[in-house]
């Protein structure tokens, strides 16, 4: 019963309120509300900026999820085989998740700053014209890398726990049958990690889609200052911007 009450209060009730408000329109001060049906949906779907932001959202989410999951699984598999200084190695891999988003934003801003960033200077010396302030695809790439970097440690922790829960007898039996490391991983280890993989995928997907700024709270907004707007604006933030604009009083022509 307590779990049902918590689910209703914190999940079903807010979801119902969101659905109700989506078919209504309020004035700028919230004093009056009127039913508008599907007009809000029609206005959003007819906005070209929103349609472009949906494409960016899908690209951003797929790229971040793929990088974070693949990197986390790879690092967990490597850490699971470390015998000397294994605790130190695992602790260092978990540190990025403990870094505050604002601090991480400043870190990535300094590393990739076109003028003084260490990585930006190295890229220019390698012949790559790096300037995410003026280049839209580079801006999106920077945000993707920052978001994935913040999520890798989270996935690493769960993948490592899943790997350690797999009985070594199964892996040793497969090795005795002549299976190499690649076959042991894909035919034994990865299927046993499927529940953990699905949980991490669901968790990161909810993080990317649940808030207006999505994983920009994990890939800090300090990185986004000065970025080309159309290159890094996601659908949730676009809807929020449209709703704010719709509530502003319009000037009347004389």
C-alpha positions in Angstrom: 0.0 0.0 0.0 2.7 2.6 0.8 4.4 1.8 -2.5 1.1 2.3 -4.4 0.6 5.6 -2.7 4.1 6.8 -3.6 3.6 5.7 -7.2 0.3 7.5 -7.5 1.5 10.7 -5.8 4.9 11.0 -7.5 4.2 9.4 -10.9 0.6 9.1 -12.0 -0.6 12.4 -10.5 2.2 14.5 -12.1 1.7 12.7 -15.4 -2.0 13.4 -15.3 -1.4 17.0 -14.5 1.0 17.3 -17.5 -1.6 15.7 -19.8 -4.3 18.1 -18.6 -2.1 21.2 -18.9 -1.0 20.2 -22.4 -4.6 20.7 -23.7 -5.0 24.0 -21.8 -3.6 27.5 -22.1 -2.9 29.9 -19.3 -2.3 33.6 -19.3 1.1 35.0 -18.4 0.2 35.3 -14.7 -1.6 32.0 -14.4 -4.9 33.7 -13.4 -7.1 32.2 -16.2 -7.1 28.9 -18.0 -9.0 27.9 -21.1 -9.3 24.6 -22.9 -7.7 24.6 -26.4 -7.6 20.9 -27.3 -4.8 20.0 -29.6 -3.8 23.5 -30.5 -0.7 23.4 -28.4 0.5 20.2 -30.1 -0.3 21.6 -33.5 1.7 24.8 -32.8 4.7 22.8 -31.6 4.7 20.3 -34.5 4.3 23.2 -37.0 7.4 25.0 -35.6 10.5 24.3 -37.7 12.8 25.0 -34.8 11.1 22.2 -32.8 11.4 19.7 -35.6 15.0 20.5 -36.0 15.5 20.1 -32.2 13.9 16.7 -32.3 16.5 15.6 -34.8 19.2 17.0 -32.6 17.7 15.2 -29.6 17.6 11.8 -31.3 21.2 12.2 -32.5 22.4 13.5 -29.2 20.7 10.7 -27.2 21.8 7.9 -29.5 25.4 9.1 -29.6 25.6 9.6 -25.8 24.0 6.3 -25.0 26.2 4.4 -27.4 29.5 6.0 -26.2 28.6 5.8 -22.5 27.5 2.2 -22.7 30.3 0.9 -24.9 33.0 2.7 -22.9 31.6 1.7 -19.6 31.3 -2.0 -20.6 34.9 -1.9 -22.0 36.4 -0.3 -18.9 34.4 -2.7 -16.6 35.7 -5.7 -18.5 39.3 -4.5 -18.3 38.9 -3.6 -14.6 37.5 -7.0 -13.8 40.7 -8.6 -15.0 43.1 -6.3 -13.0 44.7 -8.1 -10.1 47.3 -5.5 -8.9 46.2 -2.1 -7.8 42.6 -3.0 -8.9 41.0 -0.9 -6.2 42.9 2.2 -7.2 42.1 1.6 -10.9 38.3 1.3 -10.1 38.3 4.3 -7.8 39.9 6.5 -10.5 37.3 5.4 -13.1 34.5 6.3 -10.7 35.7 9.8 -10.0 34.2 11.6 -13.0 30.7 10.8 -11.7 31.5 12.5 -8.5 32.5 15.7 -10.2 29.8 18.5 -10.0 28.3 19.4 -13.3 29.4 23.1 -13.0 33.0 22.0 -12.3 32.9 19.5 -15.2 31.6 22.3 -17.4 34.5 24.6 -16.6 36.9 21.7 -17.1 35.6 20.9 -20.6 35.4 24.6 -21.4 39.1 25.1 -20.7 40.2 21.9 -22.4 38.4 22.8 -25.7 38.4 26.6 -25.6 39.5 27.7 -29.1 41.9 30.3 -27.7 43.6 28.7 -24.7 42.3 25.1 -24.5 45.0 22.4 -24.4 43.1 20.0 -26.6 42.0 22.8 -29.0 45.6 23.9 -29.5 46.7 20.3 -30.1 43.9 19.9 -32.7 45.0 23.0 -34.5 48.6 21.8 -34.6 47.3 18.6 -36.1 45.6 20.5 -38.9 42.0 20.5 -37.5 40.3 23.9 -37.5 38.6 23.6 -34.1 36.3 26.4 -33.0 33.0 25.1 -31.5 31.8 28.6 -31.0 31.4 29.1 -34.8 31.0 25.5 -35.9 27.7 23.9 -35.2 28.7 20.2 -35.6 31.7 20.8 -33.4 29.5 22.3 -30.8 27.2 19.3 -30.8 30.2 16.9 -30.7 31.6 18.7 -27.7 28.3 18.4 -25.8 28.0 14.7 -26.7 31.5 14.0 -25.4 30.9 15.9 -22.2 27.6 14.1 -21.5 29.0 10.7 -22.3 32.0 11.4 -20.1 29.7 12.0 -17.1 27.7 8.9 -17.7 30.6 6.4 -18.3 31.4 6.0 -14.6 27.8 5.3 -13.7 27.6 2.5 -16.3 31.0 1.3 -15.3 29.8 0.7 -11.8 26.9 -1.4 -12.7 28.7 -3.4 -15.4 31.5 -4.2 -13.0 29.0 -5.4 -10.4 27.4 -7.6 -13.1 30.7 -9.0 -14.3 31.7 -9.9 -10.7 28.4 -11.7 -10.2 29.0 -14.1 -13.2 30.3 -17.5 -11.9 33.9 -18.0 -13.0 33.1 -21.7 -13.5 31.1 -20.9 -16.6 33.9 -18.9 -18.1 36.5 -21.6 -17.2 34.4 -24.3 -18.7 34.1 -22.4 -21.9 37.8 -21.9 -22.0 38.4 -25.6 -21.6 36.0 -26.2 -24.5 38.3 -24.1 -26.7 36.4 -20.8 -26.8 38.6 -17.8 -27.2 38.0 -14.5 -25.3 35.9 -13.1 -28.0 33.5 -16.0 -28.1 33.4 -16.2 -24.3 32.4 -12.6 -24.0 29.7 -12.5 -26.7 28.2 -16.0 -26.0 28.5 -16.2 -22.2 29.3 -13.0 -20.5 27.3 -10.5 -22.6 24.0 -12.6 -22.5 24.4 -12.8 -18.7 24.9 -9.0 -18.6 21.8 -8.3 -20.6 19.6 -7.3 -17.6 22.3 -4.9 -16.4 22.8 -3.5 -19.9 19.0 -2.9 -20.3 18.9 -1.2 -16.9 21.8 1.2 -17.9 20.2 1.8 -21.3 16.8 2.6 -19.6 18.5 4.8 -17.0 20.5 6.9 -19.4 17.5 7.2 -21.8 15.4 8.6 -18.9 18.1 11.0 -18.0 18.4 12.3 -21.6 14.7 12.8 -22.1 13.2 13.5 -18.7 14.2 17.2 -18.2 14.0 20.2 -20.6 17.8 20.4 -20.6 18.1 16.6 -20.5 21.6 15.4 -20.1 22.9 19.0 -20.4 22.7 19.0 -16.6 25.3 16.2 -16.7 27.1 17.7 -19.7 27.2 21.0 -18.0 25.5 24.1 -19.3 28.7 26.1 -18.8 30.0 24.3 -21.9 27.0 25.6 -23.9 27.7 29.3 -23.5 28.3 30.8 -26.9 27.4 27.7 -28.8 25.3 28.1 -32.0 21.8 27.8 -30.8 20.4 25.6 -33.6 23.3 23.1 -33.2 22.8 22.2 -29.6 19.1 23.0 -28.6 17.1 19.9 -27.7 13.4 19.3 -28.0 12.6 19.8 -24.3 14.2 23.1 -24.1 12.6 24.2 -27.4 9.1 23.4 -26.0 9.9 25.3 -22.8 11.1 28.3 -24.9 7.9 28.2 -27.1 5.7 28.0 -24.0 7.4 31.0 -22.5 7.1 32.9 -25.7 3.4 32.1 -26.0 2.7 33.5 -22.6 4.3 36.9 -23.3 2.0 39.8 -24.0 2.0 40.8 -27.6 2.4 44.4 -28.7 -0.5 45.9 -30.5 0.0 47.8 -33.7 -1.4 51.3 -33.7 
